[in-house]
Amino acid sequence: MTSIGRLCFLLALAISSGPVLALSSDRNQPMLIEADEAEIDDARGISIYRGNVKVTQGTLVLTGQEMTIINKDGDVNKVIMVGTPATYRQRPDNKDKDVFAKSTRMEYYLDPERVILLGQAEVEQAGDTMSSERIEYDIVKDQVNAGTRKPNERVQVVIQPKPRKTPKKTIPQQPPPEETPSESP
């Protein structure tokens, strides 16, 4: 999986807002959703959180102005987070740097499983970044598609160089100094 693919995959796991799909480091943590307002309609399977929305689960933090969760048959089917920007941050397992993402709209779909970032989209981890007006990650196919094909809207990818392994320098060994016979009295 490419580093950008891993970034988008991590984002997809977190944005799903379901504990089954959270990263292993966070999935057993309680999920806290904070907002100025909440509208939960179990009959229609829709929950809407408005105003300073913040979702926290372990190291996962999502923020935005409005989050809509659509359930189908009791499972999360689609999650939409909008903001100026909507943001995502999470520390992946066995990593020392967080993954960050932001866009004006983040969408997660369960079937087929994919995440779409729309509007000033950007994903970053350890200095590697991808930015575009649209970034879509197909989780099943492990494919990233970015760009809109509109004039003057370009995809930008920055991949930091990996530290080079320098070969160990060997110090040539000098032969031991010759011993001079000592004079005896």
C-alpha positions as CSV (number, residue, x, y, z in Angstrom):
1,M,0.0,0.0,0.0
2,T,1.4,3.4,-0.9
3,S,2.0,6.0,1.8
4,I,-0.8,8.2,0.4
5,G,-3.0,5.1,0.2
6,R,-2.2,4.3,3.9
7,L,-3.1,7.9,4.9
8,C,-6.4,7.7,3.1
9,F,-7.1,4.3,4.5
10,L,-6.5,5.6,8.1
11,L,-8.8,8.5,7.4
12,A,-11.5,6.1,6.1
13,L,-11.2,4.0,9.3
14,A,-11.6,7.0,11.5
15,I,-14.3,8.8,9.6
16,S,-16.6,5.8,9.8
17,S,-17.2,6.7,13.4
18,G,-18.0,3.1,14.2
19,P,-15.9,1.3,16.9
20,V,-15.6,-1.7,14.7
21,L,-13.8,0.3,12.0
22,A,-11.6,2.4,14.3
23,L,-7.9,1.7,14.5
24,S,-6.8,-0.9,17.0
25,S,-5.2,1.7,19.3
26,D,-8.5,3.5,19.6
27,R,-11.3,1.1,19.0
28,N,-11.8,0.1,22.7
29,Q,-12.0,3.7,23.8
30,P,-15.3,5.4,24.4
31,M,-16.5,7.8,21.6
32,L,-17.5,11.3,22.7
33,I,-19.5,13.4,20.3
34,E,-19.9,17.1,21.2
35,A,-22.0,19.6,19.4
36,D,-24.2,22.7,20.0
37,E,-27.2,20.7,18.8
38,A,-28.1,17.1,18.1
39,E,-31.0,15.7,16.1
40,I,-31.4,11.9,16.2
41,D,-34.1,10.3,14.2
42,D,-33.9,6.5,14.8
43,A,-37.0,5.8,12.6
44,R,-35.2,7.3,9.6
45,G,-31.7,6.2,10.7
46,I,-30.3,9.7,10.6
47,S,-28.3,11.6,13.2
48,I,-27.3,15.2,12.7
49,Y,-24.9,17.1,14.9
50,R,-24.6,20.8,14.4
51,G,-22.3,23.6,15.7
52,N,-18.7,23.1,16.8
53,V,-18.9,19.4,16.3
54,K,-16.1,17.4,17.8
55,V,-15.7,13.6,17.9
56,T,-13.0,12.1,20.1
57,Q,-12.1,8.4,20.5
58,G,-8.7,7.8,21.9
59,T,-6.2,9.6,19.6
60,L,-8.9,10.2,17.0
61,V,-10.3,13.8,16.8
62,L,-12.7,14.9,14.1
63,T,-14.0,18.5,14.0
64,G,-16.5,20.4,11.8
65,Q,-19.6,22.5,11.8
66,E,-22.0,19.7,11.0
67,M,-21.9,15.9,11.0
68,T,-24.6,13.6,9.5
69,I,-24.6,9.9,10.2
70,I,-26.8,7.7,8.1
71,N,-27.6,4.2,9.4
72,K,-28.9,1.3,7.4
73,D,-30.1,-1.8,9.2
74,G,-28.5,-0.6,12.4
75,D,-25.0,-0.1,10.9
76,V,-23.3,3.1,9.8
77,N,-23.8,3.4,6.0
78,K,-22.6,7.0,5.4
79,V,-20.9,9.7,7.4
80,I,-20.6,13.3,6.2
81,M,-18.6,16.0,8.1
82,V,-18.6,19.5,6.8
83,G,-16.7,22.6,8.0
84,T,-14.4,25.4,7.1
85,P,-12.5,23.2,7.2
86,A,-13.6,19.8,8.6
87,T,-10.5,18.2,10.2
88,Y,-9.2,14.8,11.2
89,R,-6.3,13.8,13.4
90,Q,-5.3,10.4,14.6
91,R,-2.1,8.6,15.7
92,P,-1.8,5.3,13.8
93,D,-0.5,2.2,15.5
94,N,3.3,1.9,15.8
95,K,3.8,5.5,14.5
96,D,5.2,8.5,16.2
97,K,3.5,11.1,14.0
98,D,-0.3,11.8,13.6
99,V,-2.2,11.7,10.4
100,F,-3.9,15.0,9.6
101,A,-6.6,15.6,7.0
102,K,-8.8,18.6,6.2
103,S,-11.4,19.5,3.6
104,T,-14.6,21.4,3.4
105,R,-16.5,18.1,3.2
106,M,-15.5,14.6,4.3
107,E,-17.7,11.7,3.2
108,Y,-17.4,8.0,4.2
109,Y,-19.4,5.3,2.5
110,L,-19.6,1.7,3.7
111,D,-20.8,0.0,0.5
112,P,-18.6,0.2,-1.5
113,E,-16.2,1.2,1.2
114,R,-14.5,4.5,0.3
115,V,-13.8,8.0,1.7
116,I,-14.1,11.2,-0.3
117,L,-12.5,14.5,0.6
118,L,-14.0,17.5,-1.2
119,G,-13.0,21.1,-1.3
120,Q,-9.4,22.2,-0.5
121,A,-8.7,18.5,0.5
122,E,-5.4,17.7,2.1
123,V,-3.9,14.6,3.8
124,E,-0.6,14.7,5.7
125,Q,1.6,12.4,7.7
126,A,5.2,12.8,8.6
127,G,5.7,15.5,6.0
128,D,4.2,13.5,3.1
129,T,1.1,15.4,1.7
130,M,-1.5,15.1,-1.0
131,S,-3.7,18.0,-1.8
132,S,-6.5,18.5,-4.4
133,E,-10.0,19.8,-4.7
134,R,-11.1,16.1,-4.6
135,I,-9.4,13.0,-3.1
136,E,-11.1,9.7,-3.2
137,Y,-9.8,6.5,-1.7
138,D,-11.3,3.1,-2.5
139,I,-10.5,1.0,0.5
140,V,-11.3,-2.4,-1.1
141,K,-9.2,-1.8,-4.2
142,D,-6.6,0.2,-2.3
143,Q,-6.7,3.0,-5.0
144,V,-6.5,6.7,-4.6
145,N,-8.0,9.0,-7.3
146,A,-7.4,12.7,-6.9
147,G,-8.3,15.7,-9.1
148,T,-11.3,17.1,-10.8
149,R,-10.1,17.5,-14.4
150,K,-11.1,21.1,-14.2
151,P,-8.7,23.7,-15.6
152,N,-6.3,25.1,-13.0
153,E,-7.2,22.5,-10.4
154,R,-4.1,20.3,-10.0
155,V,-3.2,17.5,-7.6
156,Q,-0.1,18.1,-5.5
157,V,1.9,15.3,-3.9
158,V,4.9,15.9,-1.7
159,I,6.9,12.9,-0.5
160,Q,9.7,13.5,1.9
161,P,13.0,11.7,1.1
162,K,13.8,8.8,3.3
163,P,16.9,9.1,5.4
164,R,19.8,7.5,3.7
165,K,21.6,4.8,5.4
166,T,25.3,5.7,5.5
167,P,27.7,2.8,5.3
168,K,29.8,2.3,8.4
169,K,33.2,3.7,7.9
170,T,35.9,1.3,8.8
171,I,39.1,2.6,10.2
172,P,42.1,0.8,8.8
173,Q,43.9,-0.9,11.5
174,Q,47.5,0.0,12.0
175,P,50.0,-2.7,12.7
176,P,51.1,-2.6,16.3
177,P,54.3,-0.6,16.9
178,E,57.4,-2.6,16.8
179,E,58.9,-3.1,20.2
180,T,62.4,-2.0,20.7
181,P,64.5,-4.2,23.0
182,S,65.1,-2.6,26.2
183,E,68.6,-2.3,27.5
184,S,69.4,-4.1,30.7
185,P,71.9,-2.7,33.2
